[in-house]
Amino acid sequence: MPLFRESGIVEDPWQRLADDTPVPADGMVLVSFARWREARAALLARRGPIGVALANTDPVEALASDTSRLDLITLHFPKFSDGRAYSQARLLRERLGYQGELRATGNVLQDQAPFMLRCGFDSFEVVNEPTLRALRRGALPEASLFYQPSVAPHEVPTGTRPWLRVTRPSKE
Amino acid sequence: MPDTHFYRYDDYDRTLVAERVEQFRDQVRRRLSGELTEEQFKPLRLTNGLYLQLHAYMLRIAIPYGTLSSRQLRKLADIARKFDRGYGHFTTRQNLQLNWIKLEDAPDALAALAEVDMHAMQTSGNVIRNVTADHFAGAAIDEIEDPRIWCEIVRQWSTLHPEFSFLPRKFKIAITGSPNDRAAVRVHDIGLRLWRNETGEVGFEVIVGGGLGRTPMIGKTLREFLPKDELLAYLEATLRVYNRYGRRDNLYKARIKILVHEVGAEKMREEVEAEYADIKDGALKLPAETIEAIARQFAPPALPHRPAVVATVEALKLEDRDFALWLKSNVSAHRLAGYRIVTASLKPAGAPPGDASSVQMEGVADIADAYSQGEIRVSHEQNLVLPHVAVEDLPVVWLALGRLGFAEANVGKITDIIACPGLDYCALANARSIPVAQRISNHFARIGLQHDIGDLKIKISGCINACGHHHVGHIGILGVDKNGVELYQISLGGDVDFGKTALGTILGPAVTADKVVEAVDALVATYLDARGEGERFVDTYRRIGVKPFKDRVYAVV
């Protein structure tokens, strides 16, 4: 499945494991939240990087003590109009200090991508064709000013209002 | 032209709005070319206030806290003329709706709005909607602090909020700065009431989970007293709890009132307070300088001293009964003795409530420039307000409004009806609202009779979604559909006054459209026969109960 990162469209290096597939000794594997809860110790004991896929009803707080051990967390948008994962993303980034890859999956569309970036997502699994085309030509909706603080990497405070953010001009 | 005495955009605000207009222009282009399906386009157009109605697109323009400069009102008139049919409809959320916009014109209409520092964001979709306020803010005699300062802060924070743009359902916030609540704060998703505590400090009572619609509920107080500088953090905490736990399985159970009802106010408070404790000292804590800088923009105009008692006004009052009645119903006390707040009634006999033509809008803008510091307010009762009129100028303002058809002395009376657009425009409606309002308005057109009947609020909704606030009307009228027939359910005793907020009780079986006027007539006759000294309709109802009203209505319909 095409994966979009800031660097562009890449092949997804992660292997998504079904709950009944044995865990390989190494390699990058992505497991469900249920499996993570069940086999946490064993998963942490293996060599390769580990990722957890959350449903938008899973409590992110349950990962509080593991955020530094995880390399990927995926959050799901069953419909673009179901915005629960935005809150999960901000909590992971801003409260739980998660610094690994935060990936949006599901109904990911180009016009929602800017909101996702501002909530801390840094990669998108994209199936929607027009969205893929837009991402390929670098045509994400552009805005340079926002009325909320955010963890997006290219934004800095500006002016005197504490909630104002401006996009830092990208380095040439 | 006078300076404005409310928030002025700076370059940041202008850039932000301009970028969004261009973004929408691209989205419209993609929709027209077929690149976007209607399903994908829908949330994008809704982000910009563009609805698809029964017959056409409708553009809902945000009028933050109901405050307009004369320049802005003229621009609205101009947009209505250029892109619509030369009129607009002021809504119960202090917005303006244009009902006949073409999709390809919508970006230009938004660009025209941006020229006067306005937009149509946050007027639709499952987002924090345009924040409403007391329409007498900044002029009211009973005001503790101007609520619009806080509305503006909330407006900015909530605009295109990345976390809260896909909430379970729409989210409405209202703020009042007066003990006499004119903003209906107990029937909003969040209502905020500024008050002064025992130590003299001003803060917010935070009321959560009120609302009308299909399941009307009175909001619960989550916080008795919130320090003002923590407002955004508390709102963010509340919205986050709602975004995570609000129901998404059923459209009709998705508002925050249902969450509060299902988990209970106690549990809701615990969740919100826990979230808030984590973020209250973060980036949303409001520095005193920021609050002051915004508050300065709302500094009241320097009104010159004007006499409180004017002989010519007193004389005209004796001479002209219409003027005297207008003073009683449409003119309210101002914080300065030499001034009054004037309400221009957008409910002349038989007219659709809240409609104004471009010519009328321009006329009101001219009057505001000459006599009210260039400022106009939109009330949630769908009237326009001139907030700073000198007592001495009342006769000339009365005459000028009269020429526009906006001097009907009926504010707060039986023909000052709130009505949603109903089946004439709206795809959701079961029944017509406007023609019913018009018939009632014609029936009770005599101003003398209206003043005899006294304060009586009729509110009409064309469907259960309750855009016409029928639950809180002294008389509420709800359009229902029974096997293809439009029927009207009548309720009594609703109220939004603070401390008395109540939901109406259904009178009995719904009546047909041609019997609504007779039913209202019977209700009024019951009141006139039974009223005690100084009792309003709703007071008499509270004293004698529903039965006498019911008996008389069903004897005639």
Chai-1 contact restraints between the chains, C-beta under 6 A:
chainA,res_idxA,chainB,res_idxB,connection_type,confidence,min_distance_angstrom,max_distance_angstrom,comment,restraint_id
A,S81,B,F166,contact,1.0,0.0,6.0,A-B,restraint_1
A,G83,B,F166,contact,1.0,0.0,6.0,A-B,restraint_2
A,R84,B,R244,contact,1.0,0.0,6.0,A-B,restraint_3
A,Y86,B,E163,contact,1.0,0.0,6.0,A-B,restraint_4
A,S87,B,E163,contact,1.0,0.0,6.0,A-B,restraint_5
A,S87,B,R240,contact,1.0,0.0,6.0,A-B,restraint_6
A,S87,B,N243,contact,1.0,0.0,6.0,A-B,restraint_7
A,S87,B,R244,contact,1.0,0.0,6.0,A-B,restraint_8
A,R90,B,E163,contact,1.0,0.0,6.0,A-B,restraint_9
A,D111,B,L44,contact,1.0,0.0,6.0,A-B,restraint_10
A,F115,B,P162,contact,1.0,0.0,6.0,A-B,restraint_11
A,F115,B,S165,contact,1.0,0.0,6.0,A-B,restraint_12
A,R118,B,P162,contact,1.0,0.0,6.0,A-B,restraint_13
A,C119,B,P162,contact,1.0,0.0,6.0,A-B,restraint_14
A,C119,B,E163,contact,1.0,0.0,6.0,A-B,restraint_15
A,P130,B,E35,contact,1.0,0.0,6.0,A-B,restraint_16
A,P141,B,Q23,contact,1.0,0.0,6.0,A-B,restraint_17
A,A143,B,E19,contact,1.0,0.0,6.0,A-B,restraint_18
A,L145,B,Y12,contact,1.0,0.0,6.0,A-B,restraint_19
A,L145,B,T15,contact,1.0,0.0,6.0,A-B,restraint_20
A,L145,B,L16,contact,1.0,0.0,6.0,A-B,restraint_21
A,Y147,B,Q156,contact,1.0,0.0,6.0,A-B,restraint_22
A,Y147,B,W157,contact,1.0,0.0,6.0,A-B,restraint_23
A,Y147,B,T159,contact,1.0,0.0,6.0,A-B,restraint_24
A,Q148,B,H161,contact,1.0,0.0,6.0,A-B,restraint_25
A,P149,B,A283,contact,1.0,0.0,6.0,A-B,restraint_26
A,G159,B,Y12,contact,1.0,0.0,6.0,A-B,restraint_27
A,R161,B,T290,contact,1.0,0.0,6.0,A-B,restraint_28
A,W163,B,W157,contact,1.0,0.0,6.0,A-B,restraint_29
